[in-house]
Amino acid sequence: MNTVDERLHTAALAVPHNEHRRERRARKRSASQIEADARRAKTLEARARLQAERAEARSAAYLPAAGDTGPAQLRMPGRLKLPKHQDTSATLAGHYPFLAEAGLGSAGVFVGQDLYSGGSFVYDPWVLYQRGMITAPNIVLAGIVGSGKSSLAKSLYTRSLPFGRRVYVPGDPKGEHTAVAEAVGGRAIILGYGLRNRLNPLDEGHRAASASDAEWAAQLASRRRELIGALAETVLDRALSPLEHTAIDLALADTVRSAEVPILPMVVDRILDPTSEDNHDGRLAEDGRLVGHALRRLVAGDLAGLFDGPSTVRFDPSLPMVSLDLSRVAENSTLISVLMTCSSAWMESALADPAGGQRWVIYDEAWRLMAYPALLRRMDAQWRLARHFGIANMLVFHKLSDLDNVGDSGSAMRALASSLLANAETRIVYRQEPDQLGHTATALGLSGTEQKLLPALGTGQGLWRVKDRSFVVQHQLHPDELEAFDTTARMTAGR
């Protein structure tokens, strides 16, 4: 683009007629003088204004350069010295907002508010595992009665349902999960004395679509054999001998061959009165006498009524939630363990299905369950295979010292119970009694600050330890959740 040098030419619009050159020059000088006087007056005005501002600034009162003297100094007699303090960034994050924990991300299930950062707290074991933040998707949840731990467990698994997860509760001693299962479209299987429901331990259970006939036959035979052995060990409260295992194997094989729907009374009859084809040396009945009478308790003794016929209820793994309600038999710990053993066998067949998807497995009132070696071994196996099965186990109990009641010190059972805690990288601790602080801190490796927090936690507030990171979270419930999860209805019925 070319530029053009433009010049402005001006001329007077009106001049006197017949003006001489001398008069024109005088007129121009007069105009120039008027312009110069106007500029000079403007400059003088600006200079006077600046001088006035400077004079006003000089007249303002300021402190002396060295400060006031006497008491007005506001100084200490000596130099100010602050003690040095050194701490980890994890601890300092609780004192300084600019070091507050950033949280676990926004992907997953909303839990509540992080009380240190003020932000939302979101947790999902499958998301954290995919991101490499944890390597074990199992959870341990402990808290005294009334601290809100049960509501947290229920909200965690119900809020996971829209993400395609399903929920299994293999044993609910207090029946707290029954209403929740029915509310979300699942099913609660209620077993107890006087009810029509029956549970056949020899049911085939869930068959994976990918299993061939040969694989399914082998799996079914192995599961039935292990289940009958576990039931016998639970009632006898000891491990079986090789002779007793042989008696169970032969009786079970004969029952399956001769019956279209094998049931437990048939196995008991064949253990106590074996066929001549199996009893080659005439000693098989004596070898299996104790185990036969132990299993007879389940079909004709004090534990009869629940296992003596074909099942009237079925475990449907396709439902969003399945819970086994044991509240009708809560006073009989042996029967609870037997029912739990049967439901665990059902559940394991569904968990082993590669197309089963992601599932929660909730062990409520775990202190009751861990008292039985057969159940404890099953729980330990499921915890170790959690990643393989795509499940997240949750163990709920009151206090960590409950683990000390499992077996004798140094026993195999105590080691199994401790391994459950070791294989859970998410530990949630709600309010604890002061006498439990030392044991809790030792078991979880809590710092002194974290230990002091526990007795002062309010309802719904918990210390979350996710691997090496700590959070203090206020659990938040929707009013509908609060109504569905309420466990104090009987205590507050008169209000």
HELIX and SHEET records of a PDB file:
HELIX    1   1 ARG A   21  SER A   59  1                                  39    
HELIX    2   2 GLY A   70  GLN A   73  5                                   4    
HELIX    3   3 SER A   89  LEU A   92  1                                   4    
HELIX    4   4 PRO A   97  LEU A   99  5                                   3    
HELIX    5   5 PRO A  125  GLN A  130  1                                   6    
HELIX    6   6 LYS A  149  THR A  158  1                                  10    
HELIX    7   7 LEU A  161  PHE A  163  5                                   3    
HELIX    8   8 THR A  178  ALA A  183  1                                   6    
HELIX    9   9 ASP A  213  LEU A  236  1                                  24    
HELIX   10  10 PRO A  242  SER A  258  1                                  17    
HELIX   11  11 LEU A  264  LEU A  272  1                                   9    
HELIX   12  12 LEU A  284  ASP A  287  1                                   4    
HELIX   13  13 ARG A  289  ARG A  296  1                                   8    
HELIX   14  14 SER A  327  VAL A  329  5                                   3    
HELIX   15  15 SER A  333  LEU A  351  1                                  19    
HELIX   16  16 ALA A  366  LEU A  369  1                                   4    
HELIX   17  17 PRO A  373  ARG A  384  1                                  12    
HELIX   18  18 ALA A  386  PHE A  389  1                                   4    
HELIX   19  19 LEU A  400  ASN A  405  5                                   6    
HELIX   20  20 ALA A  412  ALA A  422  1                                  11    
HELIX   21  21 PRO A  434  GLN A  436  5                                   3    
HELIX   22  22 LEU A  437  LEU A  444  1                                   8    
HELIX   23  23 GLY A  448  LEU A  453  1                                   6    
HELIX   24  24 LEU A  454  ALA A  456  5                                   3    
HELIX   25  25 PRO A  479  PHE A  485  1                                   7    
SHEET    1   A11 SER A 120  TYR A 123  0                                        
SHEET    2   A11 VAL A 109  ASP A 114 -1                                        
SHEET    3   A11 ARG A 469  HIS A 475 -1                                        
SHEET    4   A11 GLN A 461  VAL A 466 -1                                        
SHEET    5   A11 THR A 426  VAL A 429 -1                                        
SHEET    6   A11 ILE A 139  ALA A 142  1                                        
SHEET    7   A11 ILE A 391  PHE A 397  1                                        
SHEET    8   A11 ARG A 359  TYR A 363  1                                        
SHEET    9   A11 ARG A 166  ASP A 172  1                                        
SHEET   10   A11 MET A 321  ASP A 325  1                                        
SHEET   11   A11 ARG A 187  ILE A 190  1                                        
END                                                                             
